[in-house]
């Protein structure tokens, strides 16, 4: 059973949704760091690492987006306008992440500097989405 705070309209985030939301963040960070390593060393394997990390992050971000969209469309969802900001940030994360995946599908030399810049943008969007997703939640019992 989810704890609900009637006065502020907040409720705790579902644990599965929290795992999906939190799992994309380190994968996008890993892709950013892999792109940075490639820009310093020009060893092609770093781009391959980044491409796989982005693909994995998109799986988790897409599942979190689907969950958030269904939760936002539910009639008993008490979060107000904040839920749509959260859905919008997750959608932007997914779309920019998908474009980043397409950039990383090119030849390794053709991915720079666009791949690094897109990886930075998508990581910052993922941080903002995680912040928005977890900021509206409370844990524990409501007194």
Buried (B, 14 or more C-beta within 10 A) or exposed (E): EEEBBEEEEBBBBBEEBBEBBBBBBBBBBBBBBBBBBBBEEEEEEBBBBBBBBBBBBBEBBBBBBEBBBEBBEEEEEBBEEBBEBBBBBBBBBBBBBBBBBEBBEEEBEEBBEBBBEBBBBBBBBBBBBBEBBEEBBBEEEEE
